[in-house]
Amino acid sequence: MDEETEAQLHEVLHTPGFELPRAAVLRGDVIALRQLPALPGVLALLEDALERSFDGVNLEQIHAHFDFDEMKIRAERAYDRLVDDSRVPAAMQAVIGDLGLDPRKVLWEWPGMCLLYPVEQGGRGVYRAANSGALAAHRDTWYGSPQHQLNFWGPIKCLDPDATLRIYSHYHRKTVPNSSHGYDTWQNLAGVVLPPSITGDGVSPEGAFAPPLKVGDAMSFAGYQLHASAVNRSGRTRVSFEFRLLHADDEGQSYVPPNTDYYGIGEIYRGWYDRNGAQVNRLTGEITHRETASVPSGGSQVKTVVMAAPTSFSPAQAPSESACVRADGAAADIMA
């Protein structure tokens, strides 16, 4: 199903009555949504968790006060605080309302924060409680995300105009060789994380969407979109947020591209929450409990991920054995 996508970037100032154009986003369009009224409420909770964990240090100057190992420990504490914050569900419901979505039909992911050091300090980072960095181009679907997932990304602190996440919309309906084959099996059965990465000749960033964003803005794009981080050359610690939504009416619709290049056999279905803040298995509708993080010997917290293969899911044709080898220099430990 390789074909061109006439995707567009839309700059939208939020006004009363706004409704996120989900079908357009899932077809490949990118929305730079300006000043979403309820978003500061979510950002305040993320910022509070970070500031408490970093002893009130200016978040953009974390790199000047903490080496990476100490930063990671404190970032883990911050995310633990956020996970335990009972104010998050109401804050997320307010955002969902501002997007004009029916909360009865929406599942949402607990928001997360990313800290990325400047290149002068190594350019390493942490997303939630896992190692990260300036991530190479990838799709969230390579990690077993649903095809109809809606992503939201933006700054918690000031972001340089050239530092926005890059969306490679040119590849929205084009197969990109990658090493996602077996990712879900290894993650589910052995707890081994083998982050998928592009194999072969790579991709071109030409024509990528990367709209400048201010604090209070959010960029919305399909989780299926190929996207990559911008290198942090600001001299400051980059502090950003992200979360994801699923709308029940989108699954299986013609405007959702079919799977072309995720080679796993299942989908991550844990980590979604309903309008009451209960964790839900989206495939069965069963309400589950939020899982307690296990702490391996290295000290970083890892939440168990369960995979399942819904009957509507069709894995892409498996790549050749050589295509499953991880490309040299893959920077990501987690998706972003």
RODO-2510 file (C-alpha; in nm, 4 decimals, decimal comma):
residues 336
     n   res          X          Y          Z
     1     m     0,0000     0,0000     0,0000
     2     d     0,2825     0,2438    -0,0740
     3     e     0,1304     0,5705    -0,1916
     4     e     0,1778     0,9439    -0,1564
     5     t    -0,0035     1,1278     0,1216
     6     e    -0,1237     1,4811     0,0643
     7     a    -0,0871     1,5679     0,4300
     8     q    -0,1159     1,9238     0,5541
     9     l    -0,0024     2,1157     0,8598
    10     h    -0,2850     2,3118     1,0225
    11     e    -0,2242     2,5939     1,2698
    12     v    -0,5352     2,6174     1,4873
    13     l    -0,6065     2,8657     1,7653
    14     h    -0,8381     2,6969     2,0125
    15     t    -1,1816     2,8581     2,0331
    16     p    -1,5035     2,7526     2,2113
    17     g    -1,6711     2,4683     2,0264
    18     f    -1,3463     2,3335     1,8823
    19     e    -1,3500     1,9662     1,7861
    20     l    -1,0306     1,7817     1,6982
    21     p    -1,0536     1,6671     1,3327
    22     r    -0,9632     1,3083     1,4146
    23     a    -1,0200     1,1705     1,0658
    24     a    -0,7881     1,4305     0,9111
    25     v    -0,5166     1,3578     1,1675
    26     l    -0,5414     0,9852     1,1097
    27     r    -0,5245     1,0427     0,7346
    28     g    -0,1897     1,2151     0,7899
    29     d    -0,2544     1,5804     0,8729
    30     v    -0,0754     1,7449     1,1655
    31     i    -0,2457     1,9950     1,3950
    32     a    -0,0507     2,2641     1,5775
    33     l    -0,3131     2,3489     1,8379
    34     r    -0,2534     2,6861     1,9989
    35     q    -0,3365     2,7574     2,3621
    36     l    -0,5555     2,4654     2,4625
    37     p    -0,7307     2,6080     2,7740
    38     a    -0,7110     2,2981     2,9968
    39     l    -0,3556     2,2001     2,9008
    40     p    -0,1857     2,4256     3,1613
    41     g    -0,3624     2,2227     3,4290
    42     v    -0,1888     1,9061     3,3108
    43     l     0,1447     2,0829     3,2666
    44     a     0,1241     2,2190     3,6203
    45     l     0,1016     1,8646     3,7586
    46     l     0,4008     1,7484     3,5529
    47     e     0,6009     2,0549     3,6498
    48     d     0,5124     2,0146     4,0176
    49     a     0,6295     1,6512     4,0187
    50     l     0,9567     1,7516     3,8502
    51     e     1,0272     2,0506     4,0715
    52     r     0,9702     1,8528     4,3893
    53     s     1,2054     1,5791     4,2690
    54     f     1,4753     1,8252     4,1605
    55     d     1,4614     2,0347     4,4796
    56     g     1,3172     2,3389     4,3073
    57     v     1,6042     2,3763     4,0601
    58     n     1,5142     2,5632     3,7408
    59     l     1,4105     2,2741     3,5170
    60     e     1,5898     2,4190     3,2147
    61     q     1,9139     2,4170     3,4145
    62     i     1,8989     2,0604     3,5462
    63     h     2,2006     1,9686     3,3325
    64     a     2,4101     2,2264     3,5204
    65     h     2,3275     2,0743     3,8607
    66     f     2,3024     1,6979     3,8068
    67     d     2,5000     1,4442     3,6095
    68     f     2,2931     1,2105     3,3966
    69     d     2,2786     0,9236     3,6462
    70     e     2,1477     1,1488     3,9225
    71     m     1,9068     1,3149     3,6824
    72     k     1,7635     0,9775     3,5842
    73     i     1,7086     0,8775     3,9477
    74     r     1,5275     1,2026     4,0191
    75     a     1,3249     1,1808     3,6979
    76     e     1,2058     0,8368     3,8072
    77     r     1,0932     0,9834     4,1381
    78     a     0,9094     1,2575     3,9551
    79     y     0,7217     1,0097     3,7394
    80     d     0,6346     0,7999     4,0444
    81     r     0,4840     1,1117     4,1988
    82     l     0,2875     1,1824     3,8841
    83     v     0,1559     0,8258     3,8607
    84     d     0,0283     0,8562     4,2185
    85     d    -0,1269     1,2008     4,1659
    86     s    -0,5034     1,1662     4,1985
    87     r    -0,5527     1,5015     4,0220
    88     v    -0,4353     1,3672     3,6849
    89     p    -0,7622     1,2009     3,5689
    90     a    -0,9669     1,5186     3,6165
    91     a    -0,7001     1,7266     3,4434
    92     m    -0,6947     1,4887     3,1479
    93     q    -1,0740     1,4857     3,1255
    94     a    -1,0654     1,8644     3,0995
    95     v    -0,8233     1,8390     2,8069
    96     i    -1,0400     1,5756     2,6382
    97     g    -1,3359     1,8099     2,6798
    98     d    -1,1420     2,0980     2,5233
    99     l    -1,0698     1,8737     2,2245
   100     g    -1,4438     1,8368     2,1714
   101     l    -1,4367     1,4607     2,2302
   102     d    -1,7023     1,2497     2,4009
   103     p    -1,5256     1,1214     2,7158
   104     r    -1,7378     0,8059     2,7112
   105     k    -1,5649     0,7043     2,3873
   106     v    -1,2088     0,8043     2,4741
   107     l    -0,9322     0,6087     2,6420
   108     w    -0,6297     0,8101     2,7485
   109     e    -0,2718     0,7411     2,8423
   110     w    -0,1225     0,8759     3,1648
   111     p     0,0814     1,1808     3,0548
   112     g     0,4581     1,1642     3,0652
   113     m     0,7468     1,4072     3,0661
   114     c     1,0762     1,3977     2,8807
   115     l     1,4009     1,5607     2,9929
   116     l     1,6690     1,5947     2,7265
   117     y     2,0159     1,7303     2,8016
   118     p     2,1895     1,9634     2,5529
   119     v     2,4353     1,8050     2,3121
   120     e     2,7182     1,9701     2,5054
   121     q     2,6209     1,7510     2,8041
   122     g     2,5883     1,4386     2,5923
   123     g     2,2344     1,4846     2,4597
   124     r     2,0999     1,2008     2,6747
   125     g     1,7544     1,2049     2,8238
   126     v     1,4825     1,0307     3,0202
   127     y     1,1205     0,9739     2,9197
   128     r     0,8985     0,8819     3,2129
   129     a     1,1463     0,6500     3,3904
   130     a     1,3392     0,5084     3,0946
   131     n     1,6513     0,6106     2,9065
   132     s     1,5845     0,8190     2,6021
   133     g     1,7587     1,0760     2,3871
   134     a     1,7084     1,2469     2,0534
   135     l     1,5131     0,9597     1,9015
   136     a     1,5659     0,8445     1,5460
   137     a     1,2654     0,8260     1,3142
   138     h     1,0075     0,5653     1,4210
   139     r     0,6365     0,4932     1,4373
   140     d     0,4606     0,4236     1,7655
   141     t     0,2900     0,1311     1,5926
   142     w     0,6298    -0,0427     1,5742
   143     y     0,5985    -0,0688     1,9526
   144     g     0,2582    -0,2359     1,9248
   145     s     0,0422     0,0764     1,9527
   146     p    -0,3069     0,0740     1,7964
   147     q    -0,3350     0,1950     1,4380
   148     h    -0,5898     0,4627     1,5377
   149     q    -0,3830     0,6167     1,8169
   150     l    -0,3743     0,9974     1,8422
   151     n    -0,0522     1,1509     1,9792
   152     f    -0,0041     1,4844     2,1547
   153     w     0,3363     1,6453     2,2143
   154     g     0,4528     1,9867     2,3307
   155     p     0,6770     2,1899     2,5606
   156     i     0,6554     2,2236     2,9381
   157     k     0,9245     2,4935     2,9254
   158     c     1,0174     2,7303     2,6430
   159     l     1,1106     2,5545     2,3218
   160     d     1,3385     2,6943     2,0519
   161     p     1,1620     2,7383     1,7144
   162     d     1,3697     2,4625     1,5541
   163     a     1,3325     2,2124     1,8404
   164     t     0,9875     2,0693     1,7719
   165     l     0,9361     1,6991     1,7115
   166     r     0,9674     1,6216     1,3396
   167     i     0,6743     1,4548     1,1618
   168     y     0,7745     1,2788     0,8380
   169     s     0,4267     1,2832     0,6854
   170     h     0,5669     1,1846     0,3449
   171     y     0,5965     0,8290     0,4804
   172     h     0,2474     0,8070     0,6306
   173     r     0,1396     0,5424     0,3778
   174     k     0,4799     0,4144     0,2743
   175     t     0,6485     0,1016     0,4020
   176     v     0,9642     0,1733     0,6000
   177     p     1,1842    -0,1331     0,6635
   178     n     1,2358    -0,1780     1,0367
   179     s     1,3224    -0,4273     1,3075
   180     s     0,9837    -0,4555     1,4829
   181     h     0,9594    -0,8297     1,4153
   182     g     0,9545    -1,0046     1,7533
   183     y     0,9525    -0,6847     1,9613
   184     d     0,6232    -0,7654     2,1292
   185     t     0,7163    -1,1290     2,1965
   186     w     1,0484    -1,0441     2,3610
   187     q     0,8912    -0,7634     2,5643
   188     n     0,5965    -0,9720     2,6796
   189     l     0,7582    -1,3082     2,7488
   190     a     1,1125    -1,2181     2,8509
   191     g     1,0952    -0,8536     2,9584
   192     v     1,3662    -0,7747     2,7043
   193     v     1,3274    -0,4389     2,5305
   194     l     1,4640    -0,4394     2,1763
   195     p     1,3530    -0,0998     2,0445
   196     p     1,2538    -0,1168     1,6775
   197     s     1,4612     0,0929     1,4401
   198     i     1,4840     0,1654     1,0710
   199     t     1,6852    -0,0799     0,8646
   200     g     1,8153    -0,0398     0,5132
   201     d     1,8768     0,2974     0,3501
   202     g     1,6948     0,5125     0,6048
   203     v     1,4509     0,7955     0,5336
   204     s     1,4704     1,1547     0,4171
   205     p     1,3663     1,4382     0,6501
   206     e     1,2729     1,6529     0,3514
   207     g     0,9319     1,8152     0,3970
   208     a     0,8952     1,7151     0,7615
   209     f     0,6434     1,9108     0,9674
   210     a     0,7925     2,0760     1,2763
   211     p     0,5825     2,3789     1,3734
   212     p     0,7236     2,6066     1,6464
   213     l     0,5333     2,5543     1,9714
   214     k     0,4907     2,7732     2,2777
   215     v     0,4060     2,6580     2,6298
   216     g     0,0320     2,5861     2,6229
   217     d     0,0427     2,4589     2,2627
   218     a     0,0197     2,0939     2,1588
   219     m     0,0926     1,9169     1,8335
   220     s    -0,1468     1,6374     1,7407
   221     f    -0,0508     1,3657     1,4944
   222     a    -0,1268     1,0004     1,4285
   223     g     0,0785     0,7460     1,6231
   224     y     0,1248     0,5781     1,2860
   225     q     0,3153     0,8824     1,1587
   226     l     0,6906     0,8458     1,1223
   227     h     0,8443     1,0977     1,3625
   228     a     1,1779     1,1860     1,5204
   229     s     1,3228     1,4097     1,7907
   230     a     1,5177     1,7248     1,7174
   231     v     1,8700     1,7395     1,8570
   232     n     1,8864     1,9702     2,1614
   233     r     2,1241     2,2521     2,0677
   234     s     1,9608     2,5133     2,2931
   235     g     2,2113     2,4943     2,5780
   236     r     1,9162     2,4233     2,8108
   237     t     1,7526     2,1065     2,9345
   238     r     1,4546     2,0437     2,7071
   239     v     1,1407     1,9691     2,9069
   240     s     0,8471     1,8332     2,7082
   241     f     0,5275     1,6343     2,7575
   242     e     0,3348     1,3767     2,5636
   243     f     0,0215     1,1687     2,5924
   244     r    -0,1944     0,9573     2,3645
   245     l    -0,5670     0,9061     2,3094
   246     l    -0,7888     0,6428     2,1486
   247     h    -1,1387     0,7196     2,0242
   248     a    -1,3688     0,4201     1,9927
   249     d    -1,5301     0,5478     1,6711
   250     d    -1,1980     0,5555     1,4841
   251     e    -1,1021     0,1903     1,5048
   252     g    -1,1390     0,0133     1,1718
   253     q    -1,2446     0,3239     0,9788
   254     s    -1,1313     0,3730     0,6198
   255     y    -0,9390     0,6878     0,7112
   256     v    -0,7090     0,4839     0,9386
   257     p    -0,4238     0,3448     0,7272
   258     p    -0,3878    -0,0342     0,7409
   259     n    -0,0735    -0,1774     0,8937
   260     t     0,2085    -0,1851     0,6409
   261     d     0,5291    -0,2205     0,8409
   262     y     0,4683    -0,3378     1,1975
   263     y     0,5850    -0,6979     1,1976
   264     g     0,4824    -0,8011     1,5468
   265     i     0,1801    -1,0168     1,6199
   266     g     0,0112    -0,8179     1,8938
   267     e    -0,0797    -0,4856     2,0434
   268     i    -0,0024    -0,3194     2,3735
   269     y    -0,3366    -0,2998     2,5496
   270     r    -0,2450    -0,2043     2,9031
   271     g    -0,1914     0,1525     3,0201
   272     w    -0,5200     0,3005     2,8909
   273     y    -0,7590     0,4792     3,1258
   274     d    -1,1292     0,5575     3,1014
   275     r    -1,3165     0,8747     3,1986
   276     n    -1,3289     0,7618     3,5625
   277     g    -0,9532     0,7144     3,5805
   278     a    -0,9780     0,3340     3,5853
   279     q    -0,7217     0,1347     3,3910
   280     v    -0,8915    -0,0589     3,1109
   281     n    -0,8016    -0,3477     2,8840
   282     r    -0,9184    -0,1834     2,5656
   283     l    -0,9631    -0,5145     2,3809
   284     t    -1,1944    -0,6701     2,6374
   285     g    -1,3303    -0,3658     2,8220
   286     e    -1,2198    -0,5229     3,1494
   287     i    -1,1197    -0,2795     3,4229
   288     t    -0,7779    -0,3674     3,5585
   289     h    -0,5647    -0,2342     3,8407
   290     r    -0,2757     0,0006     3,7857
   291     e     0,0309    -0,2202     3,8042
   292     t     0,2991    -0,1705     4,0647
   293     a     0,6335    -0,1058     3,9005
   294     s     0,9013    -0,3660     3,9529
   295     v     1,2515    -0,2459     4,0349
   296     p     1,5367    -0,4374     3,8687
   297     s     1,8887    -0,4349     4,0049
   298     g     1,9757    -0,1232     3,8072
   299     g     1,7200     0,0726     4,0053
   300     s     1,5041     0,1979     3,7183
   301     q     1,1338     0,1207     3,7327
   302     v     0,9798    -0,0809     3,4529
   303     k     0,6088    -0,1434     3,4126
   304     t     0,5019    -0,4807     3,2773
   305     v     0,3552    -0,4660     2,9266
   306     v     0,1097    -0,7291     2,8081
   307     m     0,0518    -0,7990     2,4410
   308     a    -0,2437    -0,9579     2,2700
   309     a    -0,3411    -1,0133     1,9101
   310     p    -0,6945    -0,8806     1,8497
   311     t    -0,8798    -1,0529     1,5728
   312     s    -0,8895    -0,7344     1,3641
   313     f    -0,5103    -0,6982     1,3622
   314     s    -0,3076    -0,8057     1,0591
   315     p     0,0696    -0,8158     1,0951
   316     a     0,2644    -0,6843     0,7995
   317     q     0,4491    -0,9375     0,5914
   318     a     0,7560    -1,0368     0,7913
   319     p     1,0810    -0,8814     0,6693
   320     s     1,3806    -1,0882     0,5738
   321     e     1,6004    -1,2141     0,8557
   322     s     1,8660    -0,9560     0,7737
   323     a     1,6094    -0,6764     0,7945
   324     c     1,5409    -0,7685     1,1555
   325     v     1,8909    -0,6735     1,2654
   326     r     1,8888    -0,3501     1,4599
   327     a     2,0505    -0,0651     1,2698
   328     d     2,3787     0,0670     1,4088
   329     g     2,3469     0,3811     1,6155
   330     a     1,9824     0,3415     1,7148
   331     a     1,9425     0,5945     1,9949
   332     a     1,6071     0,5048     2,1459
   333     d     1,5289     0,2953     2,4509
   334     i     1,1642     0,3982     2,4425
   335     m     0,9238     0,5565     2,2008
   336     a     0,8426     0,9232     2,1967
***
